[in-house]
Amino acid sequence: MRPIESERAPTSALETIALVRCESAGLCLALEAAKIGAMRDTGADTTAPSLAELLELPEVSVPERPRQRLLEIVHPDWRRLVRVDEPIVHFELAARAIQPLPPLLAARLRPNGVRALAWIEEPTGDRLLIFIDAWHLPP
């Protein structure tokens, strides 16, 4: 059972990580904000791969497709655009909320950039947040 917010110890700025949360294939994903250079409208650019494609996730059929945006991943040696679904939120999460992947999942998911998990509170209830290392996504 997870502690409620009021039961948790105070968190200093040094104990949080800045993240960009987005959705892809119906999943809630997070990338380290320091690795994201910009967010853009997709416009006519349909050449950028979706995050779901890169993670080899099946696309979810929904009655109304969410609006998509482009996130620019910035590495010291390269830049890359990926498509993600809205909502896209910049936020900070307590480092202690982040859990490493269980060994079996780590063995299967590390090659495609999945690094950790966390639960986040939303108005509709808790939701699983999947951490992606933007610099280790498949080509």
VODOVO-475757 format. One line per 3 residues: number of its first residue (from 1); for each residue x negated, y, z of C-alpha. Coordinates in nm, 3 decimals, m for minus. Example, Ala and Ser with C-alpha at 12.3 -4.5 7.8 and 13.67 -1.06 7.14 Angstrom:
1	m1.230 m0.450 0.780  m1.367 m0.106 0.714
! end
This chain:
1	0.000 0.000 0.000  m0.137 0.341 m0.095  m0.142 0.620 0.163
4	0.088 0.912 0.101  m0.075 1.248 0.028  m0.028 1.382 0.382
7	m0.212 1.079 0.529  m0.519 1.130 0.314  m0.820 1.319 0.442
10	m0.880 1.663 0.288  m1.080 1.659 m0.033  m1.351 1.912 m0.109
13	m1.428 2.028 m0.462  m1.736 1.804 m0.458  m1.517 1.497 m0.414
16	m1.299 1.549 m0.721  m1.344 1.487 m1.090  m1.198 1.708 m1.363
19	m0.999 1.501 m1.612  m0.791 1.540 m1.925  m0.486 1.315 m1.907
22	m0.303 1.213 m2.222  m0.092 0.931 m2.357  m0.151 0.680 m2.631
25	0.043 0.361 m2.711  0.271 0.443 m2.418  m0.017 0.429 m2.167
28	m0.145 0.705 m1.942  m0.515 0.762 m2.016  m0.779 0.995 m1.873
31	m1.107 1.123 m2.011  m1.369 1.323 m1.822  m1.297 1.691 m1.896
34	m1.668 1.770 m1.938  m1.673 1.546 m2.247  m1.380 1.724 m2.416
37	m1.472 2.035 m2.613  m1.133 2.143 m2.745  m0.773 2.052 m2.812
40	m0.621 2.128 m3.152  m0.297 2.082 m3.341  m0.311 1.788 m3.577
43	m0.185 1.996 m3.870  m0.241 1.802 m4.187  m0.538 1.610 m4.043
46	m0.433 1.247 m4.026  m0.785 1.112 m4.077  m0.879 1.122 m3.708
49	m0.818 0.784 m3.544  m0.572 0.760 m3.259  m0.705 0.668 m2.918
52	m0.477 0.362 m2.932  m0.645 0.246 m3.255  m0.992 0.285 m3.105
55	m0.890 0.089 m2.795  m0.717 m0.172 m3.013  m0.385 m0.115 m2.837
58	m0.061 m0.200 m3.013  0.142 0.105 m3.109  0.464 0.132 m2.912
61	0.782 0.196 m3.105  0.975 0.480 m2.946  1.294 0.647 m3.071
64	1.125 0.987 m3.082  0.750 0.998 m3.138  0.573 1.240 m2.900
67	0.389 1.534 m3.053  0.027 1.450 m3.127  m0.283 1.662 m3.072
70	m0.650 1.628 m3.156  m0.906 1.612 m2.876  m1.262 1.697 m2.969
73	m1.508 1.469 m2.791  m1.843 1.643 m2.746  m2.163 1.442 m2.702
76	m2.511 1.604 m2.704  m2.579 1.438 m3.042  m2.236 1.433 m3.210
79	m1.873 1.546 m3.210  m1.562 1.342 m3.284  m1.188 1.403 m3.310
82	m0.927 1.160 m3.176  m0.548 1.179 m3.190  m0.352 1.151 m2.865
85	0.011 1.193 m2.765  0.145 1.471 m2.546  0.170 1.551 m2.263
88	m0.193 1.652 m2.228  m0.286 1.778 m1.883  m0.613 1.910 m1.738
91	m0.628 1.821 m1.367  m0.858 1.716 m1.085  m0.837 1.383 m0.908
94	m0.995 1.280 m0.580  m1.293 1.055 m0.650  m1.176 0.813 m0.381
97	m0.858 0.746 m0.581  m1.061 0.591 m0.863  m1.094 0.213 m0.853
100	m1.346 0.009 m1.053  m1.212 m0.247 m1.296  m1.172 m0.600 m1.159
103	m1.458 m0.820 m1.293  m1.252 m1.007 m1.554  m1.107 m0.685 m1.697
106	m1.449 m0.519 m1.687  m1.599 m0.800 m1.893  m1.328 m0.769 m2.158
109	m1.266 m0.393 m2.165  m1.604 m0.225 m2.111  m1.709 m0.255 m2.477
112	m1.418 m0.033 m2.584  m1.474 0.240 m2.325  m1.232 0.146 m2.044
115	m1.412 0.213 m1.715  m1.177 0.244 m1.415  m0.817 0.269 m1.289
118	m0.620 0.489 m1.051  m0.263 0.541 m0.941  m0.121 0.891 m0.980
121	0.200 1.029 m0.838  0.464 1.151 m1.082  0.820 1.267 m1.021
124	0.948 0.932 m1.151  0.710 0.732 m0.929  0.351 0.614 m0.928
127	0.183 0.555 m1.262  m0.130 0.367 m1.360  m0.404 0.590 m1.501
130	m0.668 0.423 m1.720  m1.009 0.592 m1.734  m1.181 0.600 m2.072
133	m1.547 0.690 m2.127  m1.519 0.911 m2.435  m1.884 0.857 m2.526
136	m1.841 0.478 m2.541  m1.536 0.447 m2.764  m1.579 0.209 m3.058
139	m1.682 0.369 m3.391
! end
